[in-house]
């Protein structure tokens, strides 16, 4: 038997599940997804599952299909037999990005998370631009973001690296940790508790799986070394998966990301509140903080009140956010035209069918 409360099941989730209760479905949490086959943890144990045709048909896109961390309703089945996911409960939080490639589609990385650990390795200097990007996405997830600087044992200037990261992190805490020496992983403990879900997200080679192994107390996930010749990590984790911690808490491990594109259109404003406040003093409402006259942000940089590199990161993310928003609007308009076209074609078919019936 599995205690669903240890996975994060609460009275609120039980209330949300009531329409599906009554014997036909049982609740479970998605622990792994691979090629549209899911591993779901229920009170009776783990079950292999697939999304029912009705769930697929009702999904407006891949974002509405089950992902790791989702609470779902599955049908009963014999032990060892594959069951169907017939319901997906509304998500409380989710970490999303634009799906990799040229398309415009949301990819939900993890669902129903309480805290998102943004993990970066100190086997190289802290990269404030990368931290800005991950935080911009994390702050729209609904979860609490925490910046984790892993591999602190490899850095000769941990305090300086923490200061660099803290300048980019704003209100988000910055924690330096290591799985191979001081300071250890104890700084993460305060963010973990019974039934609380933490997602670990970051670039390849940052050591996310090693952190989970250290916090769980045993090797539950495969780990790999960083390549010496270019200091880049391998994708040791190839699937998102949920791991239960005996001491309390749930982890969602994710593959390293080589591309983290924005999805939410308000992601940048949430991460750069200080610069947004400055921008309200610009002469032009649509100021891009580049060559426009009367730019309050540029004036602050020239006065030494704002770091120029942070402004460059802000402008770059603003440009990307505007591009994503424009593409999403174009996609929505195209989808609307297609829907109208299908509706028109159906009306024409119905007209000819009714006319033929009348003539006969």
KOLGUZA-78106 format. One record per residue (C-alpha): x, y, z; residue number from 1. Coordinates in pm, 1 decimal. Last residue first. Example, Ala and Ser with C-alpha at 12.3 -4.5 7.8 and 13.67 -1.06 7.14 Angstrom:
<atoms>
ATOM;1367.0;-106.0;714.0;2 .
ATOM;1230.0;-450.0;780.0;1 .
</atoms>
This chain:
<atoms>
ATOM;-3599.6;1241.6;-5247.7;360 .
ATOM;-3563.4;1613.9;-5306.1;359 .
ATOM;-3600.9;1686.5;-4932.8;358 .
ATOM;-3339.3;1429.0;-4838.8;357 .
ATOM;-3101.0;1567.5;-5100.8;356 .
ATOM;-3157.5;1918.6;-4967.0;355 .
ATOM;-3089.9;1805.8;-4610.4;354 .
ATOM;-2764.0;1638.7;-4715.5;353 .
ATOM;-2656.9;1939.2;-4924.5;352 .
ATOM;-2718.0;2177.9;-4634.0;351 .
ATOM;-2546.7;1946.3;-4381.1;350 .
ATOM;-2239.7;1925.8;-4604.1;349 .
ATOM;-2232.2;2304.5;-4637.0;348 .
ATOM;-2266.7;2349.1;-4259.8;347 .
ATOM;-1982.0;2100.6;-4205.9;346 .
ATOM;-1758.5;2289.0;-4449.8;345 .
ATOM;-1835.0;2616.4;-4276.1;344 .
ATOM;-1757.1;2471.1;-3934.7;343 .
ATOM;-1430.6;2325.3;-4064.9;342 .
ATOM;-1336.3;2661.1;-4217.3;341 .
ATOM;-1428.6;2844.0;-3898.0;340 .
ATOM;-1205.0;2606.5;-3702.0;339 .
ATOM;-921.8;2655.9;-3950.1;338 .
ATOM;-963.1;3032.8;-3932.1;337 .
ATOM;-954.8;3021.5;-3550.7;336 .
ATOM;-644.9;2801.2;-3553.2;335 .
ATOM;-471.6;3051.1;-3784.2;334 .
ATOM;-568.7;3340.6;-3557.4;333 .
ATOM;-442.7;3153.7;-3249.4;332 .
ATOM;-113.9;3071.1;-3423.6;331 .
ATOM;-64.5;3434.3;-3524.4;330 .
ATOM;-135.6;3547.1;-3167.7;329 .
ATOM;107.4;3285.4;-3035.3;328 .
ATOM;372.5;3400.5;-3281.6;327 .
ATOM;329.4;3761.1;-3168.9;326 .
ATOM;351.4;3663.7;-2800.8;325 .
ATOM;663.2;3456.5;-2865.8;324 .
ATOM;828.6;3746.6;-3047.1;323 .
ATOM;737.2;3990.0;-2768.4;322 .
ATOM;883.9;3753.4;-2509.0;321 .
ATOM;1204.5;3714.9;-2708.8;320 .
ATOM;1249.3;4091.5;-2731.3;319 .
ATOM;1176.9;4131.6;-2360.2;318 .
ATOM;1425.2;3854.2;-2282.8;317 .
ATOM;1699.8;4031.1;-2476.1;316 .
ATOM;1616.7;4367.5;-2318.8;315 .
ATOM;1633.7;4223.9;-1966.0;314 .
ATOM;1961.6;4041.0;-2032.9;313 .
ATOM;2111.9;4362.6;-2168.5;312 .
ATOM;1980.0;4549.5;-1862.1;311 .
ATOM;2148.4;4295.6;-1633.9;310 .
ATOM;2475.7;4339.1;-1824.7;309 .
ATOM;2455.6;4717.1;-1777.8;308 .
ATOM;2430.1;4688.5;-1398.2;307 .
ATOM;2202.5;4957.4;-1257.3;306 .
ATOM;2281.8;5260.4;-1038.8;305 .
ATOM;2605.1;5347.4;-1218.1;304 .
ATOM;2473.9;5681.2;-1340.5;303 .
ATOM;2508.4;5567.4;-1701.0;302 .
ATOM;2305.9;5253.4;-1620.6;301 .
ATOM;2035.1;5460.6;-1450.4;300 .
ATOM;2016.3;5690.7;-1753.2;299 .
ATOM;1980.3;5387.2;-1980.7;298 .
ATOM;1681.7;5271.8;-1773.0;297 .
ATOM;1523.5;5617.5;-1767.7;296 .
ATOM;1524.0;5638.8;-2146.8;295 .
ATOM;1466.1;5999.2;-2256.3;294 .
ATOM;1590.5;5940.6;-2609.2;293 .
ATOM;1550.5;5590.9;-2760.4;292 .
ATOM;1863.4;5403.2;-2862.9;291 .
ATOM;1839.1;5083.0;-2654.1;290 .
ATOM;1593.2;5084.0;-2366.6;289 .
ATOM;1312.7;4935.3;-2581.5;288 .
ATOM;1078.3;5225.7;-2506.2;287 .
ATOM;714.3;5142.5;-2582.8;286 .
ATOM;575.0;5390.4;-2327.6;285 .
ATOM;809.9;5662.2;-2452.3;284 .
ATOM;971.4;5918.2;-2222.9;283 .
ATOM;1094.1;5650.1;-1982.0;282 .
ATOM;990.9;5683.5;-1616.6;281 .
ATOM;782.4;5364.5;-1611.0;280 .
ATOM;1099.1;5189.2;-1728.6;279 .
ATOM;1253.7;5235.0;-1383.4;278 .
ATOM;975.0;5034.1;-1223.3;277 .
ATOM;1009.8;4763.8;-1487.7;276 .
ATOM;1382.7;4759.2;-1417.2;275 .
ATOM;1324.8;4689.0;-1048.2;274 .
ATOM;1045.8;4439.8;-1118.6;273 .
ATOM;1272.8;4237.3;-1344.1;272 .
ATOM;1161.3;3878.4;-1284.4;271 .
ATOM;783.6;3926.7;-1284.4;270 .
ATOM;803.7;4166.6;-1579.4;269 .
ATOM;995.6;3909.5;-1781.7;268 .
ATOM;748.3;3622.9;-1744.3;267 .
ATOM;438.8;3823.9;-1834.9;266 .
ATOM;390.7;3664.1;-2178.2;265 .
ATOM;424.4;3310.1;-2047.0;264 .
ATOM;623.2;3082.3;-2279.4;263 .
ATOM;991.5;3167.1;-2258.4;262 .
ATOM;1247.2;2944.6;-2428.2;261 .
ATOM;1473.6;2716.9;-2226.6;260 .
ATOM;1706.6;2540.5;-2468.0;259 .
ATOM;1990.1;2303.3;-2379.3;258 .
ATOM;1785.5;2165.7;-2094.3;257 .
ATOM;1909.2;1886.4;-1869.3;256 .
ATOM;1655.7;1608.3;-1822.8;255 .
ATOM;1411.7;1654.1;-1534.5;254 .
ATOM;1398.1;1508.0;-1184.1;253 .
ATOM;1073.8;1553.2;-990.2;252 .
ATOM;1133.6;1510.9;-619.8;251 .
ATOM;885.5;1426.2;-343.7;250 .
ATOM;913.6;1507.4;26.3;249 .
ATOM;968.2;1326.0;351.4;248 .
ATOM;1255.0;1127.8;502.9;247 .
ATOM;1178.9;836.5;269.1;246 .
ATOM;1206.7;1065.0;-36.9;245 .
ATOM;970.8;974.8;-320.8;244 .
ATOM;1106.3;1010.9;-674.5;243 .
ATOM;907.2;1140.8;-971.7;242 .
ATOM;1040.7;1115.8;-1323.4;241 .
ATOM;1111.3;1329.2;-1624.8;240 .
ATOM;1287.9;1119.3;-1883.6;239 .
ATOM;1642.1;1110.9;-2023.9;238 .
ATOM;1826.6;1184.0;-1702.1;237 .
ATOM;2198.7;1148.8;-1776.5;236 .
ATOM;2175.3;1412.9;-2050.8;235 .
ATOM;2550.1;1469.4;-2070.2;234 .
ATOM;2715.8;1776.0;-1927.5;233 .
ATOM;2944.1;2023.1;-2095.0;232 .
ATOM;3291.0;2105.5;-1964.5;231 .
ATOM;3427.7;2121.1;-2322.0;230 .
ATOM;3714.5;1869.0;-2322.1;229 .
ATOM;3653.8;1725.5;-1975.5;228 .
ATOM;3305.0;1595.6;-2042.1;227 .
ATOM;3087.8;1617.6;-1729.6;226 .
ATOM;3045.5;1287.6;-1551.0;225 .
ATOM;2726.1;1087.1;-1530.8;224 .
ATOM;2453.2;1000.6;-1282.7;223 .
ATOM;2184.2;733.4;-1278.0;222 .
ATOM;1898.0;786.6;-1035.8;221 .
ATOM;1799.3;600.4;-717.7;220 .
ATOM;2145.0;597.8;-564.6;219 .
ATOM;2082.1;616.5;-190.0;218 .
ATOM;2020.3;871.6;83.8;217 .
ATOM;1720.9;1045.6;-75.6;216 .
ATOM;1891.9;1384.1;-42.9;215 .
ATOM;2221.6;1259.7;-184.6;214 .
ATOM;2052.9;1072.3;-469.8;213 .
ATOM;1842.2;1379.9;-550.3;212 .
ATOM;2151.2;1600.3;-558.4;211 .
ATOM;2332.8;1355.2;-784.9;210 .
ATOM;2036.0;1357.8;-1023.9;209 .
ATOM;2047.2;1737.4;-1047.9;208 .
ATOM;2424.0;1754.2;-1102.8;207 .
ATOM;2456.3;2061.3;-1325.5;206 .
ATOM;2571.2;1846.1;-1618.0;205 .
ATOM;2289.0;1944.7;-1850.5;204 .
ATOM;2120.4;2276.1;-1773.0;203 .
ATOM;1863.7;2326.3;-1498.6;202 .
ATOM;1545.9;2202.2;-1334.9;201 .
ATOM;1494.3;2014.5;-1009.9;200 .
ATOM;1127.0;1993.0;-912.8;199 .
ATOM;1032.1;1987.2;-544.8;198 .
ATOM;704.5;1842.9;-415.1;197 .
ATOM;591.4;1869.8;-50.9;196 .
ATOM;399.5;1576.1;98.3;195 .
ATOM;628.8;1552.2;401.8;194 .
ATOM;878.6;1837.5;394.9;193 .
ATOM;1156.0;1987.8;187.2;192 .
ATOM;1253.3;2355.1;155.4;191 .
ATOM;1441.3;2361.7;485.8;190 .
ATOM;1645.8;2061.1;372.4;189 .
ATOM;1810.9;2237.6;79.0;188 .
ATOM;2088.4;2396.3;289.4;187 .
ATOM;2181.6;2044.7;414.5;186 .
ATOM;2316.5;1938.0;72.7;185 .
ATOM;2686.0;1932.2;160.1;184 .
ATOM;2883.9;2249.2;243.0;183 .
ATOM;3136.3;2092.6;211.2;182 .
ATOM;3220.8;1768.9;32.6;181 .
ATOM;3115.5;1565.8;-266.8;180 .
ATOM;2739.4;1625.7;-298.0;179 .
ATOM;2786.2;2001.6;-291.9;178 .
ATOM;2570.7;2301.3;-209.4;177 .
ATOM;2558.8;2680.7;-248.3;176 .
ATOM;2209.0;2822.4;-193.6;175 .
ATOM;2059.8;3137.4;-347.3;174 .
ATOM;1719.6;3251.2;-217.8;173 .
ATOM;1480.6;3420.5;-462.1;172 .
ATOM;1410.2;3785.2;-375.5;171 .
ATOM;1638.5;3921.5;-649.5;170 .
ATOM;1804.0;3629.2;-824.3;169 .
ATOM;2033.2;3825.8;-1056.8;168 .
ATOM;2230.8;4000.9;-782.8;167 .
ATOM;2209.8;3681.3;-576.9;166 .
ATOM;2386.4;3485.2;-851.5;165 .
ATOM;2683.7;3721.7;-855.5;164 .
ATOM;2697.3;3724.1;-474.1;163 .
ATOM;2683.0;3343.3;-463.6;162 .
ATOM;2974.8;3331.9;-707.8;161 .
ATOM;3176.6;3566.9;-485.5;160 .
ATOM;3104.5;3356.2;-177.1;159 .
ATOM;3201.1;3036.4;-360.7;158 .
ATOM;3539.4;3163.6;-477.6;157 .
ATOM;3767.6;2860.5;-513.5;156 .
ATOM;3493.4;2658.9;-681.7;155 .
ATOM;3495.0;2281.2;-729.5;154 .
ATOM;3357.9;2198.6;-382.1;153 .
ATOM;3058.7;2421.9;-458.4;152 .
ATOM;2944.8;2157.7;-705.0;151 .
ATOM;2585.7;2288.8;-703.1;150 .
ATOM;2470.0;2650.5;-703.5;149 .
ATOM;2098.7;2620.8;-628.5;148 .
ATOM;1862.6;2909.8;-708.4;147 .
ATOM;1528.4;2865.0;-532.2;146 .
ATOM;1194.2;2939.5;-700.6;145 .
ATOM;864.2;2900.6;-510.0;144 .
ATOM;599.0;2743.2;-734.1;143 .
ATOM;324.2;2927.6;-922.4;142 .
ATOM;498.3;2857.6;-1252.4;141 .
ATOM;530.2;3221.5;-1362.9;140 .
ATOM;831.9;3282.0;-1139.9;139 .
ATOM;1008.6;2976.0;-1280.0;138 .
ATOM;1017.5;3104.8;-1637.9;137 .
ATOM;1177.4;3439.8;-1554.2;136 .
ATOM;1395.4;3262.1;-1298.6;135 .
ATOM;1539.4;3032.8;-1564.6;134 .
ATOM;1616.8;3326.0;-1792.9;133 .
ATOM;1771.7;3549.1;-1526.0;132 .
ATOM;1989.3;3258.2;-1404.3;131 .
ATOM;2116.9;3211.5;-1759.0;130 .
ATOM;2201.3;3579.8;-1782.7;129 .
ATOM;2366.5;3570.8;-1437.9;128 .
ATOM;2608.9;3293.0;-1539.9;127 .
ATOM;2792.5;3164.2;-1232.8;126 .
ATOM;3151.1;3079.8;-1327.4;125 .
ATOM;3237.0;2719.0;-1415.2;124 .
ATOM;3246.4;2390.6;-1221.9;123 .
ATOM;3001.7;2583.8;-1005.6;122 .
ATOM;2709.2;2394.3;-1155.1;121 .
ATOM;2358.1;2537.4;-1189.6;120 .
ATOM;2034.2;2402.0;-1040.8;119 .
ATOM;1705.5;2592.9;-1042.2;118 .
ATOM;1523.7;2421.2;-754.2;117 .
ATOM;1149.8;2460.9;-808.4;116 .
ATOM;932.9;2456.3;-496.6;115 .
ATOM;570.6;2351.5;-449.0;114 .
ATOM;522.2;2148.2;-767.0;113 .
ATOM;186.3;2045.3;-910.4;112 .
ATOM;305.4;1980.8;-1264.7;111 .
ATOM;640.7;1937.7;-1439.6;110 .
ATOM;781.7;2024.0;-1783.4;109 .
ATOM;462.6;2149.0;-1948.1;108 .
ATOM;547.7;2216.4;-2310.6;107 .
ATOM;357.0;2502.3;-2473.6;106 .
ATOM;344.8;2520.6;-2850.2;105 .
ATOM;468.3;2764.7;-3108.5;104 .
ATOM;678.5;2573.3;-3357.8;103 .
ATOM;1036.4;2652.9;-3451.8;102 .
ATOM;1199.6;2395.6;-3227.2;101 .
ATOM;1191.6;2320.5;-2856.0;100 .
ATOM;851.9;2351.3;-2687.9;99 .
ATOM;797.5;2691.8;-2531.1;98 .
ATOM;842.5;2649.0;-2160.1;97 .
ATOM;618.3;2545.9;-1874.9;96 .
ATOM;654.8;2480.7;-1501.5;95 .
ATOM;313.4;2402.0;-1355.0;94 .
ATOM;110.3;2488.0;-1046.1;93 .
ATOM;-227.7;2382.1;-906.6;92 .
ATOM;-307.0;2164.7;-1205.5;91 .
ATOM;-668.9;2069.8;-1274.2;90 .
ATOM;-720.6;1694.1;-1221.7;89 .
ATOM;-656.7;1469.5;-1521.0;88 .
ATOM;-926.0;1208.5;-1591.8;87 .
ATOM;-955.1;876.2;-1775.7;86 .
ATOM;-599.7;747.9;-1742.0;85 .
ATOM;-633.8;389.5;-1861.7;84 .
ATOM;-488.9;73.9;-1709.6;83 .
ATOM;-213.7;-161.7;-1825.6;82 .
ATOM;-229.6;-506.8;-1667.3;81 .
ATOM;28.6;-610.5;-1409.5;80 .
ATOM;-230.7;-657.4;-1134.9;79 .
ATOM;-574.0;-671.0;-1292.4;78 .
ATOM;-738.5;-342.9;-1372.4;77 .
ATOM;-926.1;-50.3;-1220.2;76 .
ATOM;-950.0;273.6;-1408.2;75 .
ATOM;-723.8;570.4;-1351.4;74 .
ATOM;-796.2;920.1;-1222.1;73 .
ATOM;-507.6;1160.9;-1241.5;72 .
ATOM;-289.6;1383.5;-1026.2;71 .
ATOM;-18.8;1534.0;-1244.9;70 .
ATOM;342.1;1536.5;-1126.6;69 .
ATOM;488.6;1396.0;-1447.2;68 .
ATOM;269.3;1499.4;-1739.0;67 .
ATOM;-83.5;1406.6;-1849.3;66 .
ATOM;-218.3;1563.8;-2169.9;65 .
ATOM;-344.4;1920.5;-2157.1;64 .
ATOM;-12.2;2079.3;-2261.8;63 .
ATOM;-0.9;1843.3;-2562.5;62 .
ATOM;-280.3;2038.7;-2722.9;61 .
ATOM;-652.6;2118.8;-2694.5;60 .
ATOM;-698.0;1788.7;-2509.1;59 .
ATOM;-1056.3;1659.4;-2537.1;58 .
ATOM;-965.9;1388.0;-2787.8;57 .
ATOM;-666.1;1268.3;-2590.2;56 .
ATOM;-866.0;1237.7;-2268.3;55 .
ATOM;-1148.9;1057.8;-2452.1;54 .
ATOM;-903.5;815.9;-2610.4;53 .
ATOM;-782.3;713.0;-2266.1;52 .
ATOM;-428.9;811.1;-2172.2;51 .
ATOM;-204.7;510.3;-2110.4;50 .
ATOM;-116.1;336.6;-1787.8;49 .
ATOM;140.9;118.5;-1613.1;48 .
ATOM;55.1;82.6;-1245.7;47 .
ATOM;250.7;149.1;-929.1;46 .
ATOM;105.4;56.8;-590.5;45 .
ATOM;-240.5;-2.3;-437.9;44 .
ATOM;-272.2;359.0;-316.5;43 .
ATOM;-189.3;469.4;-670.4;42 .
ATOM;142.5;558.3;-834.3;41 .
ATOM;115.1;602.3;-1212.2;40 .
ATOM;378.4;498.3;-1464.6;39 .
ATOM;280.9;636.8;-1799.9;38 .
ATOM;307.6;525.3;-2162.4;37 .
ATOM;283.2;805.1;-2419.3;36 .
ATOM;639.1;742.2;-2544.4;35 .
ATOM;778.9;769.6;-2192.1;34 .
ATOM;605.7;927.5;-1892.9;33 .
ATOM;704.1;873.5;-1529.3;32 .
ATOM;561.1;930.5;-1180.0;31 .
ATOM;205.0;1035.4;-1265.3;30 .
ATOM;6.6;1055.1;-941.8;29 .
ATOM;-290.7;835.5;-860.8;28 .
ATOM;-660.0;857.0;-779.7;27 .
ATOM;-899.2;563.5;-830.4;26 .
ATOM;-1173.8;548.8;-1089.9;25 .
ATOM;-1506.6;366.1;-1131.1;24 .
ATOM;-1561.0;307.7;-759.1;23 .
ATOM;-1749.3;617.5;-655.0;22 .
ATOM;-1497.8;891.4;-721.3;21 .
ATOM;-1464.5;1089.5;-1044.0;20 .
ATOM;-1669.5;1394.3;-940.8;19 .
ATOM;-1501.4;1378.3;-595.0;18 .
ATOM;-1146.7;1417.9;-729.4;17 .
ATOM;-1128.3;1794.7;-673.2;16 .
ATOM;-1241.2;1742.7;-313.2;15 .
ATOM;-974.2;1476.2;-261.4;14 .
ATOM;-714.4;1716.2;-404.0;13 .
ATOM;-818.5;1981.6;-152.3;12 .
ATOM;-816.8;1726.8;130.5;11 .
ATOM;-453.9;1657.8;44.2;10 .
ATOM;-247.1;1417.5;-168.4;9 .
ATOM;116.6;1536.7;-178.7;8 .
ATOM;296.5;1210.5;-253.1;7 .
ATOM;332.2;1127.9;117.1;6 .
ATOM;-42.2;1186.4;146.4;5 .
ATOM;-89.5;910.1;-111.9;4 .
ATOM;32.2;654.9;140.2;3 .
ATOM;113.6;355.3;-77.7;2 .
ATOM;0.0;0.0;0.0;1 .
</atoms>
